Amino acid sequence: MSLEGYLALWCAVFGTVALVGYVRSLAGLTAAQRSARVTGRIEQVREPRHGSSQRDGISVVVSFEDPYSGEQFTVTNDSDHGERITAAWTGREIGVRYPRGRPHAYHFTSDLEASRHGLGWPNFALFLIYVGLVVFAAIDWSWPWSLIGFGVPWTLSGVWYMPQSARAVRRRIAALNSRPPVQGRVIAVLTDTDTDSEGGTFTSHTPVIAFTTHEGTAVTAYCPDGLPHATTSHGSDVTIHYDPDDPAVFTPNLASEDRSRLLDITCGTVALSLGVAAAVVGVALL
């Protein structure tokens, strides 16, 4: 089979996958569209045990109502039930997703709108078609087309991402500075031991802090960054800056937020420059 034949087969297969996926989405038949998505409420927060694992998240009790039956359910996040809960307080709203008619198969999610239309696989199929076209152009025409095929979409994504990221970081820092800080305490340090690809073991430590906002909300949250000497921080007092609209956004170290902002801008600039350079070099070598 010729190169053109392989390309045609590649595009036909993944084009069919994309078409079927989009048609199913338009008809409302994808699994994501047939899922119930409701807002639950945290009724109880259980304090993590010092030395336990961070993998399961903070243990909570959540209540939600099934909109189809009107029945009220009270559940926990024990075992595997979707996203880990890393910041919790009584009354916090949390997304709950499950197949319609099966509320006991619930999963927690931080974003109820994510993947609502079930377009993940169709979009990925279109991406694979684009990759096939770029590879064909690079082989059949000349290899600089691979640089253009990579550089143009990479540059466009960078132009779209960088301003949004910069605005999000500015809003975060402004929110963290909008209220005086509060005193918190490290109530536990969670410990996990993992094995790397070479068979070696390494241990990670995740401090858990508790603090009460000026509005009276008692927050329990993982604090993986910003605390020096995390392994020995159990019982220590910390100063917490938080977002009054969302106490899950907090930091014990404002200076680290500024460093993160600079790092994000630097990485974004380097990535954008890489895309532009690839496209320019590709065009120059044609």
N, C-alpha and C positions, 0 to 999 in steps of 0.2 A: 504494500500500500504506500502511496506517495505521501509526502509531507502534507500536501493539501488535503488528502483524504483523512489523515489522522486529525488534522485541525477541524475538518468538517464533522468528523465523528465526535470529537471532544466538545465542540460547540453544540452539536445536536443533543448529546446526552445531558449536559449541564443546562442547556437552554430549556429542555423539557422539564428538568427539575425545577428551574426558576418559574417557568410558566405555570406548572401545576401548583407550586407554592403560592404564587400570586392569585391564581383563581380561587384556591381554597381560602385564602385570606379575604378576598372580596366577598366570598359566600359566607364568611363567618364560621368556617369549619375547622380552623386550626385548633390544636390543643390549648394554646394560649387564650384564644377567644372563647373557648368553652369552659374556661376556668372561672370560678367565682373569686372575686377580689374584694375584700372587705377590710375595714379598719378595726383593729382590735385595741384593747386598752390594758396596760400593765396594772394588775391589781396587787401584786406582791413581788418584792425583790428579795432574793436570798443572798446573804453575804457569802462570797467565795471563801473556801477554806485555804488557809496559808499552806503553800506547797503543793496544791492540787494542779491539775492541767488547765490550760486556757483554751483548749480546743473546742469545748462545748459552749463557750460563752457564759455570760452571767445568767444564773438560774432565775427564772421569773415565772409567774403565773399570769396568764393572759386570758381575758374574756372577749368573746366576739359573738355576733348574731348572724346566723345564716339567713340571708335575705329571701331565700326561696321557701324555707319552712317556717321562718320566724322563731326558730329554736335558739336558745342561748347556750353557748358552749364555754367551758372553762378548761384551759389546757396549759401545758408546760412546754418548755423547750428542751426537755431531756431527750437524749438520743439525737438522731439526725432529723431536724425539722427546718431545713433551709439555712438562711444566713445566720451567722453567729450574732448574738446580741452583746455588744461590747460596751454599751452605755445604757443604763436603765434607771428609771425612777417611777414611783407610783403615779399613775395617771398618764404616763407617756403613751402616745398613740403609735401603733406599729402595724404595718401591712401584713395581711394574712391571705394566702392564695391556696386554693384547693380545687380539685375537679368538682363540678356541680353535682350535688347529691352525695358527696363523700367528704363532709367536713372533717372527719377524723384523719384524712390524709393531708392535713394542713402543712403549709410551709410558710415560715416568716420571711418577709422581704422588706427592705428599706425603701423600695420604690415600686409602688403598685402600678405605675404606668410603663415600667420597663417591659419590653417584649410583648406588649399587649396585643399586637396584631400578628404575631408569629411569623415575622418576615426574616428571621435570622438565617435559615437555610437558603431561601430563595436569593437573598442578597449575597450570601457566600458563593452560591452557584454563579451569579453574575460576575463576581470577582474572579472566579476560576476561568470563566470565559475570557475576561480581559487578560489574565496571565497567559492563557494560550495564544491570544493574538500577539502579545508582546514577544513571546518566545518565537512564534512563527516569523515575525518581522525581523527579529535579531538573526535568525538562522538563514532565512531565504533572501533577505535584503542585505543587511549588514549589522554587525554587532552594536554599533552606536545607538541603534533603535532601542536596545535594552536600557541604555542610560536614559533616553528620552521617556520611555515607557515607565521607568521607575521615578524619574525626577519630576515630571509634570504633576502626577497625582499627589506625590509626597509634598511638593511645594504648595499645592492648593490646600491640602489638609492642614499644613502648618500655618498658612495664612488664615484659615478658618479657626484653628485651635488657639493660637497665641493670644489674640485680643480677649477671647472669652476667658482663658486661663488667667490672664493678668487682672481682669475685672473681678473674677472670683477670689483671687488672692487678696486684692485690695479690700473687698467687702469683708472677708474673713478677719483681716487684721483690724479694720475699723470696728467690727463688732466686738472683738476681743478687748479693745481699748475703751469701749463705750460705758463700762461700769468699773468701779473700783474692784480690785481682786478680793477673793475670799480665802480663808484658811481651809485647807484640806488635810487629810491624813492618809498615809499608805496603810491600808488595812490588811493587805496580803500581798505576797509575791508568788506568782504562779510559775511552776517549773516544768519544762518539757525537754525530753531527751530524744533526739532524732539521729538518723544515720544518713550520711551523705553517699554519693554515688561510688565512692572508693571504699566504702565499708567503715569509715571512721565515724565516731559519734561526736555530737556537739550538743550543748545544753543552752536553752534560751530561758530568759527570766522576764516575766511580764508583771510589773507592779499594778495593783488595783488600788484606786484612790476613792475616798468618799469625801464629798463636800456638799455644803448647803448653800444655795444661791441666795442673793439678797431678797428674792421673791419667795423664799421658803421652800424651794424644791430640794429634796435630799437626793443627790446623784451618786450612783456607784458606777465606776467606769474603769476600763482598762486604760493604762497609760504607758504605751510601748515606747514613747519617745519623750525626751526632754528632762528626764530625771537622771542626775549623775549617780553612780554607784547603785544601780537598780537592784543588784543582788542583795545588798545589805540595807535596803531602804525601808524594810518592814517596820512600821511603828513611827516613822519619821513624819514631821509636819511639812507641808508644802503650800506654796502660794499659788492659787489657781486663778487664771484669767479665763473668762468664759463668755460665750455669746448668749445674751439674755433671751433671745428668741429660740435658741436651741442649745441647751446646756451640754449636749453631746459634743459640741464644738468647743474645745477648751485647750489650754496649754499651761504647763507650769513654768514655761520659759519663753517669754516674748521674743528674746533675742534669736532663738532658734527659728521662729516664724519668719523673721527678716532674712535669715540665712536661707531658709527654704524658698522664699520668694526670689532671691537672687539666683539660687541654683535653678529654679524653674525657668526663669527668664534666659539664663545662660544655655540650658539644655535646649530650650525651644529655638533660640537663635542659631545654635549649632546645627540642629536638625533641619531648620529652614534653609540654612546656607548649603547644607549637604544636598538637598533636593534641587536648589537652584544651580549649584555647580554641576550636578549630574546632567541636568537638562541642557545647560549651556555647552558643556563638553561634548555631549551627544550630537547636538546640532552642528558644532564646529567640525566634528570628525566625519560628518556625512559627505 
